[in-house]
Amino acid sequence: MTTLELVSPPDLKKAMAKTAEEIEEIIGELIPPSTLTEAVIFDSMRYGSLGGGKRLRPFLVITSSDLFGVNHECALRVAAAIELVHCYSLIHDDLPAMDNADLRRGRLTVHKKYDDAVAVLAGDGLLTYAFEILADPATHEDPHVRCKLVTALAKGAGAHGMVGGQMLDLIAEHQPFDIGAITRLQRLKTGELIAFSCEAGAILGRASPQQHHALHAYAHDLGLAFQIVDDLLDHEGSEAQTGKSVGRDAAAGKATFVSILGAERARAQAALLVEQAARHLDIFEDRAELLKAVARFVLERRT
């Protein structure tokens, strides 16, 4: 039995569904409906963050926090914060100035549901609110822990993380990238937020440097595998299957893991990465079974 088979798919599916339900509930509470004159901003923030998605990043926060016995409500607030940042990035990524996508999670993108200006503000609202949540004493009683969370998420989401990766993604439409450049692009654009999601549990739980490093290494390989599979889905999938627009990278003329390596080599590389990711967690022994199973989920996902 391999490390990736320790937790059966139904068990993982049940655990992820539970987290998704909890995230849906807490985001609904954090962003309630409004009757103010500017209610459309809250409506669009809710539309862009509720009602779908794998909630993978929140699940990584919750599961990594469980390794250290972190209070569940504290972990849930951090999980909600990272999901708000992720949803903001999707809203902005879908804009006409970026990917110009019509579908996200099986329904109209925020700028199609409302308009471009509202979508920009909805993303801005979600991003800034995420930091308000992390800075709130309700998230953790220790201000040093809260500061570490804020700093880590700012680095992961900013110009040296996701935003920098998005800039590289735009440059890739006009400039040829080799495999090294694409790997760096995806590490920044996708991998840094996944890394924060895994390391958040270590920050909340005041983990040892060795434990923190193990989660970082796991997240690095997991994030890269996630993006390779994303490229495969964009290349091979359909809108009905993935719930979002496909074929955008090829239409934009962007180099991807698939365009450089080919589908089969890309799929083999993703499989190698998830095996490596699982091995990084051996330091936690059986307590990391769910995280190891997530690697298999990332490899086999179809949305």
CORLIN-V155462 format. One record per residue. N is the residue number from 1. RES is the residue in one small letter. OMEGA is omega in whole degrees, 0 to 359 (none if undefined). Layout:
n: <N | N>
res: <RES | RES>
omega: <OMEGA | OMEGA>
//
This chain:
n: <1 | 2 | 3 | 4 | 5 | 6 | 7 | 8 | 9 | 10 | 11 | 12 | 13 | 14 | 15 | 16 | 17 | 18 | 19 | 20 | 21 | 22 | 23 | 24 | 25 | 26 | 27 | 28 | 29 | 30 | 31 | 32 | 33 | 34 | 35 | 36 | 37 | 38 | 39 | 40 | 41 | 42 | 43 | 44 | 45 | 46 | 47 | 48 | 49 | 50 | 51 | 52 | 53 | 54 | 55 | 56 | 57 | 58 | 59 | 60 | 61 | 62 | 63 | 64 | 65 | 66 | 67 | 68 | 69 | 70 | 71 | 72 | 73 | 74 | 75 | 76 | 77 | 78 | 79 | 80 | 81 | 82 | 83 | 84 | 85 | 86 | 87 | 88 | 89 | 90 | 91 | 92 | 93 | 94 | 95 | 96 | 97 | 98 | 99 | 100 | 101 | 102 | 103 | 104 | 105 | 106 | 107 | 108 | 109 | 110 | 111 | 112 | 113 | 114 | 115 | 116 | 117 | 118 | 119 | 120 | 121 | 122 | 123 | 124 | 125 | 126 | 127 | 128 | 129 | 130 | 131 | 132 | 133 | 134 | 135 | 136 | 137 | 138 | 139 | 140 | 141 | 142 | 143 | 144 | 145 | 146 | 147 | 148 | 149 | 150 | 151 | 152 | 153 | 154 | 155 | 156 | 157 | 158 | 159 | 160 | 161 | 162 | 163 | 164 | 165 | 166 | 167 | 168 | 169 | 170 | 171 | 172 | 173 | 174 | 175 | 176 | 177 | 178 | 179 | 180 | 181 | 182 | 183 | 184 | 185 | 186 | 187 | 188 | 189 | 190 | 191 | 192 | 193 | 194 | 195 | 196 | 197 | 198 | 199 | 200 | 201 | 202 | 203 | 204 | 205 | 206 | 207 | 208 | 209 | 210 | 211 | 212 | 213 | 214 | 215 | 216 | 217 | 218 | 219 | 220 | 221 | 222 | 223 | 224 | 225 | 226 | 227 | 228 | 229 | 230 | 231 | 232 | 233 | 234 | 235 | 236 | 237 | 238 | 239 | 240 | 241 | 242 | 243 | 244 | 245 | 246 | 247 | 248 | 249 | 250 | 251 | 252 | 253 | 254 | 255 | 256 | 257 | 258 | 259 | 260 | 261 | 262 | 263 | 264 | 265 | 266 | 267 | 268 | 269 | 270 | 271 | 272 | 273 | 274 | 275 | 276 | 277 | 278 | 279 | 280 | 281 | 282 | 283 | 284 | 285 | 286 | 287 | 288 | 289 | 290 | 291 | 292 | 293 | 294 | 295 | 296 | 297 | 298 | 299 | 300 | 301 | 302 | 303>
res: <m | t | t | l | e | l | v | s | p | p | d | l | k | k | a | m | a | k | t | a | e | e | i | e | e | i | i | g | e | l | i | p | p | s | t | l | t | e | a | v | i | f | d | s | m | r | y | g | s | l | g | g | g | k | r | l | r | p | f | l | v | i | t | s | s | d | l | f | g | v | n | h | e | c | a | l | r | v | a | a | a | i | e | l | v | h | c | y | s | l | i | h | d | d | l | p | a | m | d | n | a | d | l | r | r | g | r | l | t | v | h | k | k | y | d | d | a | v | a | v | l | a | g | d | g | l | l | t | y | a | f | e | i | l | a | d | p | a | t | h | e | d | p | h | v | r | c | k | l | v | t | a | l | a | k | g | a | g | a | h | g | m | v | g | g | q | m | l | d | l | i | a | e | h | q | p | f | d | i | g | a | i | t | r | l | q | r | l | k | t | g | e | l | i | a | f | s | c | e | a | g | a | i | l | g | r | a | s | p | q | q | h | h | a | l | h | a | y | a | h | d | l | g | l | a | f | q | i | v | d | d | l | l | d | h | e | g | s | e | a | q | t | g | k | s | v | g | r | d | a | a | a | g | k | a | t | f | v | s | i | l | g | a | e | r | a | r | a | q | a | a | l | l | v | e | q | a | a | r | h | l | d | i | f | e | d | r | a | e | l | l | k | a | v | a | r | f | v | l | e | r | r | t>
omega: <180 | 180 | 184 | 181 | 184 | 178 | 183 | 179 | 178 | 179 | 178 | 180 | 179 | 181 | 180 | 178 | 178 | 178 | 180 | 178 | 180 | 180 | 178 | 182 | 185 | 177 | 176 | 178 | 182 | 179 | 182 | 174 | 184 | 174 | 179 | 179 | 180 | 184 | 182 | 179 | 179 | 177 | 182 | 175 | 177 | 180 | 183 | 184 | 180 | 170 | 174 | 180 | 182 | 184 | 182 | 182 | 174 | 179 | 177 | 177 | 182 | 185 | 177 | 177 | 179 | 178 | 186 | 177 | 180 | 175 | 187 | 181 | 176 | 180 | 182 | 178 | 177 | 178 | 178 | 181 | 180 | 178 | 177 | 177 | 179 | 181 | 175 | 182 | 179 | 180 | 181 | 179 | 183 | 184 | 178 | 179 | 180 | 183 | 179 | 183 | 180 | 185 | 174 | 180 | 174 | 178 | 183 | 174 | 186 | 181 | 175 | 178 | 181 | 172 | 186 | 183 | 178 | 180 | 177 | 181 | 177 | 177 | 178 | 181 | 180 | 181 | 183 | 180 | 179 | 180 | 174 | 179 | 181 | 182 | 182 | 178 | 178 | 180 | 176 | 183 | 183 | 181 | 178 | 177 | 179 | 179 | 178 | 178 | 180 | 181 | 182 | 180 | 178 | 178 | 182 | 184 | 189 | 187 | 176 | 179 | 188 | 181 | 176 | 178 | 178 | 177 | 177 | 179 | 177 | 178 | 182 | 177 | 185 | 184 | 181 | 179 | 172 | 186 | 178 | 180 | 179 | 178 | 178 | 178 | 185 | 175 | 180 | 188 | 184 | 190 | 185 | 177 | 175 | 177 | 177 | 182 | 179 | 184 | 179 | 178 | 178 | 178 | 179 | 184 | 180 | 184 | 176 | 177 | 180 | 179 | 179 | 180 | 180 | 179 | 177 | 180 | 175 | 182 | 180 | 181 | 179 | 181 | 179 | 177 | 179 | 183 | 177 | 178 | 176 | 177 | 178 | 179 | 178 | 182 | 189 | 188 | 177 | 178 | 180 | 182 | 188 | 182 | 178 | 180 | 180 | 179 | 185 | 182 | 179 | 180 | 180 | 180 | 182 | 173 | 178 | 175 | 182 | 182 | 180 | 185 | 191 | 186 | 185 | 179 | 178 | 179 | 179 | 179 | 178 | 179 | 178 | 181 | 181 | 176 | 177 | 180 | 181 | 182 | 178 | 185 | 182 | 179 | 182 | 179 | 187 | 182 | 184 | 184 | 181 | 179 | 177 | 179 | 177 | 180 | 178 | 178 | 180 | 181 | 188 | 184 | 181 | 178 | none>
//
